[in-house]
Amino acid sequence: MASIAEKIESLRNVLHEHNHRYYILDRPTVTDYEFDLLLKELQVLEQDYPEYNDPNSPTQRVGGGVTKSFETIAHRFPMYSLSNTYSKEELEQWEERIKKVLGTETEINYSCELKFDGVSVSLTYENGALIQALTRGDGTQGDAITTNVKTINTIPLKLKGDYPPFFEIRGEIILPWEGFNKMNEERAAKGEPLYMNPRNTASGSLKLQDSSLVAKRPLNCFLYALAGDQLPVNSQFEALEKARAWGFKVPESAKLVTSIDAVFEFIQYWDQQRKSLPYEIDGIVVKVNRFDQQQELGFTAKAPRWAMAYKYQAEQVATTLKGVQYQVGRTGAVTPVAQLDPVVISGTTVKRASLHNADQIEKLDLRLGDRVFVEKGGEIIPKITGVDLANRGIVQDKVNFISNCPECGSFLEREDGEAQHYCKNETECPPQKIGKIQHFIGRKAMDIEGLGGETVALLYQEGLLNTVADLYRLEKEQILPLERMADKSVSNMIEGIERSKEKPFSKVLFGLGIRFVGETVAKKLTKQFRSIQALKEATLEELIETDDIGERIAESLVAFFANPKNQLLITQLEAYGLQLHEVESNQEKHPAIEGKRFVVSGVFESYSREELKKEIESLGGIIVSSISSKTNYLIAGNGMGPSKKTKAENLNIPILSETAYEALKN
C-alpha cells in the first residue's frame, strides 16, 4: 500500500506544481491535455483509496462540495476598511499627519499597489495548507467560504518554501473582463438576464451553495497583505515578495517608492493605464512600508492610519431629474432622493441618486426637468454632482426642501452644526419605528436568525410589532396566517428571538439604536457602567469622563433615558429576560490590574497582542488605544514605536516588559 500512497502524493505534488506554473507564473510546461490526464489518474486513485483523502488535493479544484449555510466566524485579526480620498491635497495632508507622529526627519517609504474592485477575502494557512477562507463581513467576523474558494486556481492549496507555521493572508477575488463577458454571452444565448458588473457577479459566485458551479466561473485572486503575530518579514513590500515566493499570485504592479511625489507619479501612470487592464481597479492603495512604523501609527476605530486609498474619479453620465422623494431613517434623519430617468453607470441601471441634504439641493439650485450629472461615489452609491446649465428646468419648478416629515407630518428640525433635518417624533414615526426594530435584529446587534428587514416591516404593518419589546411577545399562531410564512421558517424565527436573550449587554445597548452610540461606544459604556440602571442614572459629567465618550454622545444618552417611552421599553426588555448588565467573569479580578488603564504595544513572546488584551480585561483591567495622563501602564513588546515610549516617559507612566507584567500578576 505504501506504493499507492507514494503514487497519490507524487501526483498531487506534480499537479500543484503545474497549477502554480500555469496560473501564478503564467509559464506552463505541459499541455492542457497532459494535465487533464494526470488529474484524471489522481481522481481514480482517490476514489479507489479514500483512506488517503486530502482536503487540499488538486482534485478539489473541480468542486462538488455543497454548503447549505455559510457559518459566520470571527476574524483572528480584524479586517479594517481603508480611509480614502480623491484629492492629492488630502494625500499630502495624510503624509503630514504621519510625519507628525513618526518625526519630520524620519525616512518613510511607501508601498503603492492597485486597488482591485472585487471581494475581500481572508485566507488562513497552517503548516502550508489552506484551512479556512472568510469573507470580510463587517471586519470583525465574516462568512466561511472555504469550499468555494478551493475551486479558484490562483489560490494555492499547498504552499512552497519557508512559510510560517500559521498565518493569514488577505486578498481580493475578482472576475476579469474576459470571463465576465463570456459568461454574459452564454446567458444571452440562453435568453437569460445579463449580469450587471464583474464585482457583484464575483460576490454572488462565492455564495453559491454548489462549489462545482463556482469552479466553472473564471474567478481570480490577487493577494496583498499578511496578518500574523510573528511574521518573518519587516515591511509590506517584503511581505509581497515573500507571499509570491510561497506560491501566491501577487501583482507585479506594486512599487516601493521613497517620496510622496513618486506616489503621485504612480497614481498618474495607472490613471492612464487602468482602462487597458484585463480587470477593474478603482484606485491606488498607498501604505507606509515598514511594519514598525505602521504599528506606531496604529488604527482608528475603522481604518489603519498608515494606509490611504486614492480613488480615481468615477464614471459620470447625464440624465433628467424627474422628481425628489424624502426618506426617513431610523434616527429620524431625512434624506432627499432624486428620481431620475434610468441611466446605466458602471454596468448598473440607476434610477435614483442621493441628494444628501437641503444644502446640497440649494447649492445645485435644482429644478425638476434639469439635466443633471450623476456618478457613483466610490463606484457604489449614485449621487448628483452637477447640473447642465444649458439644459435647465423652469424656475417655477425649483426644488425646495420640505418642512414637515413626509411620514408622520411632524415639523422637521435642524440642529446647530448639523447638515441633516430630523423628525424628532422618534417613538411614533413609522419608518423610525420599523428602522429601530430592523437595527435591533441586525448582525452587529441581536443577530436574530430567521428574521429579516422585510419581515419586520410586514409584522409592523400587520400590527404585531410596534417596538423591539414586541418581538418577545410574538407567537407562532399570530405569524403563520401571514403571506409567505411557512411553519419551519416561523419556528426558526421564534427560536432565534428566544436565543437573542443570551446576547451580552453591549449588543443590547447597541441594538437600542441610541443616536451616536455605535458598536465600539456601546462596549466602552457597558464596561464602565456595568448595568443599564447605572447607565440610566449616570450624569452628563460622569458620561463625558468615560474614555472616548464626548459631549455629543453623552447628551444623546441623557436625552434617551429621560424619555418616558424609552424608560418603559427598558423595563419591558428587562422583564423579558434580556441581558441588561455585564455578566461577571468566572475569573477573579486581580487587585493590581482591576480598574487600571493599559496600553499594549509591540510583539510578545508568550501572547499574541489580542490574547494579552483579553487577559487584562478578564482580570478587570481596561484596554485603551492611546497614551494619556489617565493611562496607568504601557506594556511594551518588541518593535514598539519610539513615540509611545517617549510619551509614556514624559507623563511618568510605568513601562512594563512582558516579564514585568507577569511579575505584576504575582
C-alpha positions as CSV (number, residue, x, y, z in Angstrom):
1,M,0.0,0.0,0.0
2,A,2.9,2.3,0.6
3,S,3.5,2.5,-3.2
4,I,-0.1,3.6,-3.7
5,A,0.3,6.3,-1.1
6,E,3.5,7.4,-2.7
7,K,1.9,7.5,-6.1
8,I,-1.0,9.6,-4.9
9,E,1.3,12.0,-3.1
10,S,3.6,12.3,-6.1
11,L,0.7,13.1,-8.4
12,R,-0.6,15.7,-6.0
13,N,2.8,17.4,-5.9
14,V,3.2,17.3,-9.7
15,L,-0.3,18.8,-10.2
16,H,0.3,21.5,-7.5
17,E,3.5,22.5,-9.4
18,H,1.7,22.6,-12.8
19,N,-1.1,24.7,-11.3
20,H,1.5,27.1,-9.9
21,R,3.3,27.4,-13.2
22,Y,0.1,27.9,-15.2
23,Y,-1.9,30.2,-13.0
24,I,0.7,32.0,-11.0
25,L,3.8,32.2,-13.2
26,D,1.9,32.1,-16.5
27,R,4.6,29.7,-17.7
28,P,3.0,26.2,-18.3
29,T,5.3,23.3,-19.0
30,V,2.6,20.7,-20.0
31,T,-0.4,20.9,-22.4
32,D,-3.9,21.0,-21.1
33,Y,-4.4,17.5,-22.3
34,E,-1.4,16.2,-20.4
35,F,-2.6,18.0,-17.2
36,D,-6.1,16.6,-17.6
37,L,-4.7,13.0,-17.9
38,L,-2.7,13.4,-14.7
39,L,-5.7,14.9,-12.9
40,K,-8.0,12.0,-14.1
41,E,-5.4,9.5,-12.8
42,L,-5.4,11.1,-9.4
43,Q,-9.2,11.2,-9.2
44,V,-9.4,7.5,-9.9
45,L,-6.8,6.7,-7.3
46,E,-8.5,8.9,-4.7
47,Q,-11.9,7.2,-5.4
48,D,-10.4,3.7,-5.1
49,Y,-8.4,4.6,-1.9
50,P,-10.4,7.0,0.2
51,E,-8.2,6.4,3.2
52,Y,-5.7,8.7,1.6
53,N,-8.1,11.6,1.4
54,D,-6.6,15.1,1.5
55,P,-8.9,18.2,1.7
56,N,-6.3,20.2,-0.3
57,S,-5.8,17.8,-3.1
58,P,-5.7,19.3,-6.6
59,T,-8.9,17.4,-7.3
60,Q,-10.7,19.8,-5.0
61,R,-10.4,22.5,-7.8
62,V,-13.3,21.0,-9.7
63,G,-15.7,21.4,-6.7
64,G,-18.6,19.3,-5.8
65,G,-19.0,20.1,-2.1
66,V,-22.3,21.7,-1.2
67,T,-22.6,24.4,1.5
68,K,-26.2,24.8,2.8
69,S,-25.4,27.8,5.0
70,F,-22.3,29.8,5.4
71,E,-21.1,29.8,9.0
72,T,-20.2,33.2,10.5
73,I,-16.7,33.1,12.1
74,A,-14.8,35.9,14.0
75,H,-11.6,37.1,12.3
76,R,-8.5,36.4,14.3
77,F,-7.1,39.7,13.1
78,P,-9.7,42.4,12.2
79,M,-10.1,43.3,8.5
80,Y,-10.1,47.1,8.6
81,S,-11.5,49.2,5.8
82,L,-9.4,52.0,4.3
83,S,-9.7,55.7,4.5
84,N,-10.0,57.1,1.0
85,T,-9.6,60.4,-0.9
86,Y,-10.0,61.7,-4.4
87,S,-7.6,64.6,-3.7
88,K,-3.8,64.9,-3.9
89,E,-4.0,67.7,-1.3
90,E,-5.6,65.3,1.2
91,L,-2.9,62.7,0.4
92,E,-0.3,65.3,1.3
93,Q,-2.2,66.2,4.5
94,W,-2.2,62.4,5.3
95,E,1.6,62.4,5.0
96,E,1.9,65.4,7.2
97,R,-0.1,63.6,9.9
98,I,2.2,60.6,9.6
99,K,5.3,62.7,9.9
100,K,3.9,64.5,13.0
101,V,3.7,61.1,14.7
102,L,6.9,59.5,13.3
103,G,9.0,62.7,13.3
104,T,9.6,65.1,10.4
105,E,13.2,63.8,9.8
106,T,12.2,60.1,9.8
107,E,12.7,58.3,6.5
108,I,9.4,57.0,5.2
109,N,9.0,54.7,2.2
110,Y,5.6,53.8,0.7
111,S,4.3,50.6,-1.0
112,C,2.0,51.6,-3.9
113,E,-0.5,49.0,-5.0
114,L,-3.5,48.8,-7.3
115,K,-6.9,48.8,-5.6
116,F,-8.9,46.0,-7.2
117,D,-12.6,46.3,-7.5
118,G,-13.5,42.8,-6.1
119,V,-14.5,40.9,-3.0
120,S,-12.1,40.9,0.0
121,V,-11.2,37.6,1.5
122,S,-9.0,36.3,4.3
123,L,-7.2,33.0,3.9
124,T,-5.7,31.0,6.8
125,Y,-2.8,28.6,6.3
126,E,-1.5,26.1,8.8
127,N,1.7,24.2,8.0
128,G,1.4,25.4,4.4
129,A,-2.1,24.1,3.8
130,L,-5.2,26.2,3.3
131,I,-7.6,25.6,6.3
132,Q,-10.1,28.4,6.1
133,A,-11.4,31.2,3.9
134,L,-13.6,34.0,5.2
135,T,-15.3,37.0,3.6
136,R,-14.6,40.4,5.1
137,G,-18.1,40.7,6.5
138,D,-18.2,43.6,9.0
139,G,-14.5,43.5,9.6
140,T,-14.7,41.6,12.9
141,Q,-16.4,38.5,11.5
142,G,-17.1,37.0,8.1
143,D,-18.7,34.0,6.4
144,A,-16.8,30.8,5.8
145,I,-16.5,30.2,2.1
146,T,-13.6,27.7,2.2
147,T,-15.2,25.0,-0.1
148,N,-15.9,27.6,-2.8
149,V,-12.5,29.3,-2.6
150,K,-10.7,26.0,-3.1
151,T,-12.0,26.0,-6.7
152,I,-10.2,29.2,-7.5
153,N,-7.0,28.2,-9.3
154,T,-4.9,31.2,-8.3
155,I,-5.4,30.4,-4.6
156,P,-2.7,27.8,-3.6
157,L,-4.0,24.8,-1.6
158,K,-0.4,23.9,-0.6
159,L,2.5,26.4,-0.2
160,K,6.1,26.3,-1.2
161,G,9.3,27.5,0.6
162,D,9.9,29.0,4.0
163,Y,6.3,29.9,5.0
164,P,5.5,30.4,8.8
165,P,3.6,27.6,10.5
166,F,0.4,29.7,10.9
167,F,-0.6,33.0,9.3
168,E,-3.4,34.7,7.4
169,I,-3.2,36.5,4.0
170,R,-5.7,39.0,2.7
171,G,-6.7,39.3,-1.0
172,E,-9.2,40.4,-3.5
173,I,-11.3,37.9,-5.5
174,I,-12.1,39.4,-8.9
175,L,-13.8,38.4,-12.2
176,P,-11.7,39.6,-15.2
177,W,-13.5,41.3,-18.1
178,E,-12.9,38.4,-20.5
179,G,-14.5,35.9,-18.2
180,F,-17.3,38.2,-17.3
181,N,-18.1,39.0,-21.0
182,K,-18.0,35.3,-21.8
183,M,-20.5,34.5,-19.0
184,N,-22.8,37.1,-20.4
185,E,-22.5,35.8,-23.9
186,E,-23.6,32.4,-22.7
187,R,-26.6,33.9,-20.7
188,A,-27.6,36.0,-23.8
189,A,-27.6,32.8,-25.9
190,K,-30.0,31.2,-23.4
191,G,-32.2,34.2,-23.2
192,E,-31.3,34.8,-19.6
193,P,-30.9,38.3,-18.0
194,L,-27.3,39.5,-18.1
195,Y,-25.0,40.0,-15.1
196,M,-24.6,43.8,-14.4
197,N,-20.9,44.1,-13.4
198,P,-17.9,41.9,-12.5
199,R,-17.7,42.8,-8.8
200,N,-21.3,41.8,-8.0
201,T,-21.0,38.7,-10.1
202,A,-17.8,37.7,-8.2
203,S,-19.5,38.3,-4.8
204,G,-22.6,36.3,-5.8
205,S,-20.4,33.4,-7.0
206,L,-18.7,33.0,-3.6
207,K,-22.1,32.4,-2.0
208,L,-23.3,29.7,-4.4
209,Q,-24.2,26.5,-2.5
210,D,-22.7,24.2,-5.1
211,S,-19.0,24.6,-5.3
212,S,-18.9,22.8,-8.7
213,L,-20.8,25.8,-10.1
214,V,-18.2,28.2,-8.6
215,A,-15.4,26.1,-10.2
216,K,-16.9,26.9,-13.6
217,R,-16.6,30.7,-13.1
218,P,-13.3,32.3,-14.1
219,L,-12.6,33.9,-10.8
220,N,-9.1,35.2,-9.9
221,C,-7.5,36.2,-6.7
222,F,-4.7,38.7,-6.0
223,L,-3.1,38.6,-2.6
224,Y,-1.8,41.8,-0.9
225,A,-1.4,41.6,2.9
226,L,-0.1,39.2,5.5
227,A,-1.5,39.0,9.0
228,G,0.0,37.2,12.0
229,D,1.8,37.6,15.3
230,Q,5.4,36.8,14.3
231,L,5.7,37.2,10.6
232,P,9.2,36.6,9.0
233,V,9.1,40.0,7.3
234,N,9.6,43.6,8.4
235,S,7.8,45.5,5.7
236,Q,4.8,45.5,3.3
237,F,6.9,45.2,0.2
238,E,9.0,42.4,1.7
239,A,5.7,40.7,2.6
240,L,4.5,40.9,-1.0
241,E,7.8,39.3,-2.2
242,K,7.6,36.5,0.4
243,A,4.0,35.8,-0.5
244,R,4.9,35.5,-4.2
245,A,7.8,33.1,-3.3
246,W,5.3,30.9,-1.2
247,G,3.1,30.5,-4.3
248,F,0.6,33.3,-4.1
249,K,-0.5,35.4,-7.1
250,V,0.8,38.8,-6.1
251,P,0.5,41.7,-8.6
252,E,3.8,42.7,-10.3
253,S,2.4,46.2,-10.5
254,A,3.2,47.0,-6.8
255,K,6.0,49.5,-6.4
256,L,8.2,50.7,-3.5
257,V,8.8,54.5,-3.6
258,T,10.6,56.9,-1.3
259,S,8.6,60.1,-1.6
260,I,5.0,61.4,-1.9
261,D,6.0,62.8,-5.3
262,A,6.8,59.3,-6.5
263,V,3.4,58.2,-5.1
264,F,1.7,60.8,-7.3
265,E,3.7,59.6,-10.4
266,F,2.4,56.1,-9.7
267,I,-1.2,57.4,-9.4
268,Q,-0.9,59.3,-12.6
269,Y,0.6,56.4,-14.5
270,W,-2.2,54.0,-13.6
271,D,-4.9,56.5,-14.2
272,Q,-3.8,56.5,-17.8
273,Q,-3.2,52.7,-17.9
274,R,-6.1,51.3,-15.9
275,K,-8.5,51.1,-18.9
276,S,-6.2,48.7,-20.6
277,L,-6.1,46.3,-17.6
278,P,-8.0,43.0,-18.0
279,Y,-9.9,43.7,-14.8
280,E,-11.4,46.6,-12.9
281,I,-9.5,48.8,-10.5
282,D,-10.9,51.9,-8.9
283,G,-7.9,53.4,-7.3
284,I,-4.4,53.1,-5.7
285,V,-3.6,52.0,-2.2
286,V,-0.7,53.7,-0.5
287,K,0.9,52.1,2.6
288,V,3.7,53.1,4.9
289,N,6.1,50.3,4.1
290,R,7.8,49.5,7.4
291,F,5.8,47.4,9.9
292,D,7.3,49.1,13.0
293,Q,6.2,52.5,11.6
294,Q,2.7,51.0,10.9
295,Q,2.5,49.8,14.4
296,E,3.5,53.2,15.8
297,L,0.8,54.9,13.7
298,G,-1.9,52.4,14.8
299,F,-5.5,52.4,13.8
300,T,-8.7,54.5,14.2
301,A,-11.9,52.5,15.1
302,K,-12.4,51.7,11.4
303,A,-9.1,52.1,9.5
304,P,-5.3,52.0,9.7
305,R,-3.7,55.4,10.0
306,W,-0.8,54.1,7.9
307,A,-2.7,53.5,4.7
308,M,-4.8,55.6,2.3
309,A,-6.8,54.7,-0.8
310,Y,-6.6,57.2,-3.6
311,K,-9.8,56.8,-5.6
312,Y,-10.0,57.7,-9.3
313,Q,-12.9,59.8,-10.4
314,A,-16.0,57.7,-11.1
315,E,-17.7,57.4,-14.4
316,Q,-20.2,60.4,-14.9
317,V,-23.3,60.4,-17.1
318,A,-26.1,62.9,-17.7
319,T,-29.8,62.2,-17.2
320,T,-33.1,64.1,-16.4
321,L,-34.3,64.9,-12.8
322,K,-38.0,63.7,-12.7
323,G,-38.7,64.4,-9.0
324,V,-37.5,64.3,-5.4
325,Q,-38.6,61.9,-2.7
326,Y,-37.7,62.1,1.0
327,Q,-36.7,59.1,3.1
328,V,-36.8,59.0,6.9
329,G,-34.1,56.8,8.5
330,R,-34.3,55.1,11.9
331,T,-32.6,58.1,13.6
332,G,-35.1,60.5,12.1
333,A,-32.7,61.9,9.6
334,V,-34.5,63.0,6.4
335,T,-32.6,62.3,3.2
336,P,-33.8,63.7,-0.2
337,V,-33.5,61.2,-3.1
338,A,-33.6,62.3,-6.7
339,Q,-35.9,60.3,-9.1
340,L,-34.1,60.0,-12.5
341,D,-34.7,58.9,-16.0
342,P,-33.0,55.4,-15.9
343,V,-29.3,55.5,-17.0
344,V,-26.5,52.9,-17.0
345,I,-23.4,53.8,-14.9
346,S,-20.5,51.4,-14.4
347,G,-22.7,48.5,-15.6
348,T,-25.7,49.1,-13.4
349,T,-29.0,50.8,-14.1
350,V,-29.5,53.9,-11.9
351,K,-33.0,55.4,-11.3
352,R,-32.3,57.1,-8.0
353,A,-29.5,59.2,-6.5
354,S,-28.8,60.7,-3.2
355,L,-29.1,64.5,-2.7
356,H,-27.7,64.3,0.8
357,N,-29.4,67.3,2.4
358,A,-31.0,70.7,2.0
359,D,-27.7,72.5,1.5
360,Q,-26.9,70.2,-1.5
361,I,-30.2,71.0,-3.1
362,E,-29.7,74.7,-2.6
363,K,-26.1,74.6,-3.8
364,L,-27.2,72.9,-7.1
365,D,-30.2,75.2,-7.4
366,L,-32.2,72.1,-8.6
367,R,-35.3,72.3,-10.7
368,L,-37.5,69.5,-11.9
369,G,-36.6,68.7,-15.6
370,D,-32.9,69.7,-15.1
371,R,-30.3,67.7,-17.0
372,V,-28.1,66.5,-14.1
373,F,-24.7,64.8,-14.0
374,V,-24.7,61.5,-12.0
375,E,-21.8,59.4,-10.8
376,K,-21.3,56.6,-8.4
377,G,-19.4,57.8,-5.3
378,G,-16.7,55.2,-4.7
379,E,-18.4,53.3,-7.6
380,I,-21.2,52.2,-5.2
381,I,-23.7,55.0,-4.2
382,P,-25.1,57.1,-7.1
383,K,-25.0,60.9,-6.4
384,I,-25.8,64.0,-8.4
385,T,-22.6,66.1,-8.8
386,G,-23.8,69.0,-11.0
387,V,-26.4,70.5,-13.4
388,D,-26.0,71.1,-17.1
389,L,-26.7,74.8,-17.2
390,A,-27.6,74.7,-20.9
391,N,-30.4,72.2,-20.2
392,R,-32.4,73.6,-17.2
393,G,-36.0,73.1,-16.0
394,I,-38.2,76.2,-15.5
395,V,-37.7,78.4,-12.4
396,Q,-41.2,77.7,-11.2
397,D,-40.2,74.0,-10.7
398,K,-37.4,74.9,-8.3
399,V,-36.9,72.1,-5.7
400,N,-37.5,73.3,-2.1
401,F,-36.7,71.1,0.9
402,I,-39.7,70.0,2.8
403,S,-40.6,71.5,6.3
404,N,-42.6,68.5,7.6
405,C,-41.9,64.8,7.9
406,P,-43.3,63.0,4.9
407,E,-44.4,60.0,7.1
408,C,-45.9,61.5,10.2
409,G,-46.3,65.2,9.5
410,S,-44.1,66.4,12.4
411,F,-42.2,69.6,11.9
412,L,-38.6,69.0,10.9
413,E,-35.7,70.4,12.9
414,R,-32.1,71.1,12.1
415,E,-29.7,71.4,15.0
416,D,-26.7,73.8,15.1
417,G,-23.7,72.3,13.2
418,E,-25.9,69.6,11.6
419,A,-26.4,69.2,7.8
420,Q,-29.4,66.9,8.2
421,H,-33.0,67.8,9.1
422,Y,-34.6,65.5,11.6
423,C,-38.0,64.3,12.5
424,K,-38.0,64.2,16.3
425,N,-41.1,62.1,16.6
426,E,-38.9,59.0,17.2
427,T,-41.3,56.9,19.1
428,E,-44.3,57.4,16.7
429,C,-42.9,58.0,13.2
430,P,-43.5,54.7,11.3
431,P,-40.2,54.4,9.4
432,Q,-38.2,55.3,12.5
433,K,-40.1,52.6,14.5
434,I,-39.5,50.0,11.7
435,G,-35.9,51.1,11.3
436,K,-35.2,50.8,15.0
437,I,-36.5,47.2,15.0
438,Q,-34.5,46.3,11.9
439,H,-31.4,47.7,13.5
440,F,-32.1,45.8,16.7
441,I,-32.3,42.4,14.9
442,G,-29.1,43.1,12.8
443,R,-25.9,41.0,12.9
444,K,-23.9,43.5,14.9
445,A,-26.7,43.8,17.5
446,M,-29.0,40.9,18.5
447,D,-28.3,38.9,15.3
448,I,-31.7,37.2,15.3
449,E,-31.7,34.4,12.8
450,G,-34.7,33.8,10.7
451,L,-35.9,37.4,10.9
452,G,-35.1,39.9,8.2
453,G,-35.9,43.5,7.5
454,E,-38.8,42.8,5.1
455,T,-40.4,40.5,7.7
456,V,-40.1,43.2,10.3
457,A,-41.9,45.7,8.0
458,L,-44.6,43.1,7.4
459,L,-45.1,42.4,11.1
460,Y,-45.3,46.1,11.8
461,Q,-47.9,46.7,9.1
462,E,-50.0,43.8,10.5
463,G,-49.9,45.4,13.9
464,L,-47.8,42.7,15.5
465,L,-44.7,44.9,16.1
466,N,-44.6,48.4,17.4
467,T,-41.3,48.4,19.5
468,V,-38.4,46.0,19.9
469,A,-40.1,44.7,23.1
470,D,-43.0,43.3,20.9
471,L,-40.5,40.8,19.4
472,Y,-40.6,38.9,22.7
473,R,-44.4,38.7,22.6
474,L,-44.7,37.2,19.2
475,E,-46.4,33.8,19.0
476,K,-46.3,31.3,16.1
477,E,-50.1,31.3,15.7
478,Q,-50.1,35.1,15.0
479,I,-47.5,34.9,12.3
480,L,-48.4,31.7,10.3
481,P,-51.5,33.2,8.6
482,L,-49.4,36.0,7.1
483,E,-48.3,35.9,3.4
484,R,-45.1,33.7,2.7
485,M,-44.9,32.4,6.2
486,A,-44.2,28.7,6.4
487,D,-44.2,26.6,9.6
488,K,-40.5,25.8,9.6
489,S,-39.4,29.4,8.9
490,V,-41.7,30.8,11.6
491,S,-40.4,28.2,14.1
492,N,-36.8,29.3,13.3
493,M,-37.8,32.9,13.8
494,I,-39.3,32.3,17.2
495,E,-36.3,30.2,18.2
496,G,-33.9,33.0,17.0
497,I,-35.8,35.6,19.1
498,E,-35.6,33.4,22.2
499,R,-31.9,32.8,21.7
500,S,-31.2,36.5,21.4
501,K,-32.0,36.8,25.1
502,E,-28.5,35.4,25.7
503,K,-26.7,38.2,23.8
504,P,-24.4,40.3,26.0
505,F,-25.3,43.7,27.4
506,S,-23.2,45.6,24.9
507,K,-25.2,44.0,22.0
508,V,-28.5,45.0,23.6
509,L,-27.3,48.6,24.2
510,F,-26.0,48.9,20.6
511,G,-29.3,47.4,19.4
512,L,-31.4,50.1,21.1
513,G,-30.2,52.5,18.3
514,I,-29.4,55.4,20.6
515,R,-28.0,58.2,18.4
516,F,-24.2,58.3,18.2
517,V,-23.9,55.0,20.2
518,G,-22.1,52.7,17.8
519,E,-20.8,49.2,18.5
520,T,-17.4,50.4,20.0
521,V,-19.1,53.1,22.1
522,A,-21.6,50.5,23.4
523,K,-18.8,48.2,24.5
524,K,-17.0,51.0,26.3
525,L,-20.2,52.1,28.1
526,T,-21.1,48.6,29.3
527,K,-17.6,48.0,30.6
528,Q,-17.6,51.3,32.5
529,F,-21.2,51.3,33.9
530,R,-21.9,47.5,34.1
531,S,-25.7,47.8,34.0
532,I,-28.5,49.7,32.3
533,Q,-29.6,51.1,35.6
534,A,-26.2,52.6,36.3
535,L,-26.0,54.0,32.8
536,K,-29.5,55.5,33.1
537,E,-28.5,57.2,36.4
538,A,-25.2,58.5,35.1
539,T,-24.9,62.3,35.0
540,L,-23.7,64.1,31.9
541,E,-20.3,64.7,33.6
542,E,-19.9,61.1,34.5
543,L,-20.6,60.0,30.9
544,I,-18.1,62.5,29.5
545,E,-15.4,61.2,31.9
546,T,-15.6,57.8,30.2
547,D,-12.9,57.1,27.6
548,D,-13.8,58.2,24.1
549,I,-17.3,59.5,25.2
550,G,-17.7,63.1,24.1
551,E,-20.3,65.7,25.0
552,R,-22.4,64.8,21.9
553,I,-22.7,61.1,22.8
554,A,-23.3,61.9,26.5
555,E,-26.2,64.4,25.7
556,S,-27.8,61.8,23.4
557,L,-27.7,59.2,26.2
558,V,-29.2,61.5,28.7
559,A,-32.0,62.5,26.3
560,F,-32.7,58.8,25.5
561,F,-33.1,57.8,29.1
562,A,-35.1,60.9,30.0
563,N,-37.9,59.8,27.5
564,P,-40.7,58.0,29.4
565,K,-41.4,55.7,26.5
566,N,-37.8,54.6,26.4
567,Q,-37.9,54.0,30.2
568,L,-40.9,51.8,29.6
569,L,-39.1,49.9,26.8
570,I,-36.1,49.2,29.1
571,T,-38.5,47.9,31.8
572,Q,-40.2,45.6,29.3
573,L,-36.9,44.2,27.9
574,E,-35.7,43.5,31.4
575,A,-39.0,41.7,32.2
576,Y,-38.5,39.5,29.1
577,G,-35.0,38.4,30.3
578,L,-32.6,40.3,28.1
579,Q,-29.1,40.9,29.4
580,L,-29.1,44.5,30.7
581,H,-26.0,44.1,32.9
582,E,-22.5,42.9,32.4
583,V,-22.1,39.2,33.3
584,E,-19.2,38.8,35.7
585,S,-16.4,36.6,34.5
586,N,-15.7,33.4,36.5
587,Q,-12.1,34.6,36.6
588,E,-11.2,36.5,39.7
589,K,-10.2,40.1,39.3
590,H,-6.6,40.9,40.1
591,P,-6.1,43.7,42.6
592,A,-3.1,45.1,40.8
593,I,-4.9,45.2,37.5
594,E,-8.6,45.8,38.2
595,G,-9.7,49.3,37.2
596,K,-6.2,50.2,35.8
597,R,-5.9,51.5,32.2
598,F,-3.4,49.7,29.9
599,V,-1.9,50.5,26.5
600,V,-0.5,47.3,24.8
601,S,2.1,47.8,22.0
602,G,4.6,45.6,20.2
603,V,5.1,41.9,19.7
604,F,5.3,39.4,22.6
605,E,6.8,36.0,23.2
606,S,4.1,34.2,25.2
607,Y,1.0,36.0,23.9
608,S,-0.5,37.4,20.8
609,R,-1.4,41.1,21.3
610,E,-5.1,40.2,21.3
611,E,-4.6,37.4,23.8
612,L,-2.8,39.8,26.2
613,K,-5.5,42.4,25.9
614,K,-8.2,39.8,26.6
615,E,-6.4,38.5,29.7
616,I,-6.0,42.0,31.1
617,E,-9.7,42.6,30.6
618,S,-10.6,39.3,32.2
619,L,-8.5,40.4,35.2
620,G,-10.5,43.6,35.5
621,G,-8.2,45.9,33.6
622,I,-9.2,48.5,30.9
623,I,-7.6,48.5,27.5
624,V,-7.2,51.9,25.9
625,S,-5.7,52.7,22.5
626,S,-3.6,55.7,23.2
627,I,-1.5,57.1,26.0
628,S,-2.9,59.9,28.1
629,S,-2.5,61.2,31.7
630,K,-5.2,58.7,32.7
631,T,-3.1,55.7,31.5
632,N,-1.7,53.5,34.3
633,Y,0.7,51.2,32.4
634,L,2.3,50.8,29.0
635,I,3.1,47.2,28.2
636,A,5.9,47.2,25.7
637,G,6.8,44.3,23.4
638,N,9.4,44.0,20.7
639,G,9.2,46.6,17.9
640,M,7.1,49.2,19.8
641,G,7.3,52.6,18.3
642,P,9.5,55.2,20.0
643,S,6.8,57.9,20.2
644,K,4.7,55.8,22.6
645,K,7.7,55.2,24.8
646,T,8.6,58.9,24.7
647,K,5.1,60.0,25.6
648,A,4.9,57.5,28.5
649,E,8.2,58.7,29.9
650,N,7.1,62.3,29.6
651,L,3.9,61.5,31.5
652,N,5.8,59.3,34.1
653,I,3.7,56.3,33.1
654,P,5.3,53.0,34.1
655,I,6.5,50.9,31.1
656,L,6.3,47.2,31.7
657,S,8.1,44.5,29.8
658,E,6.3,41.1,29.3
659,T,8.3,39.8,32.3
660,A,7.4,42.8,34.4
661,Y,3.7,42.3,33.5
662,E,3.9,38.7,34.7
663,A,5.5,39.9,37.9
664,L,2.7,42.4,38.4
665,K,0.2,39.5,38.4
666,N,2.2,37.5,41.0
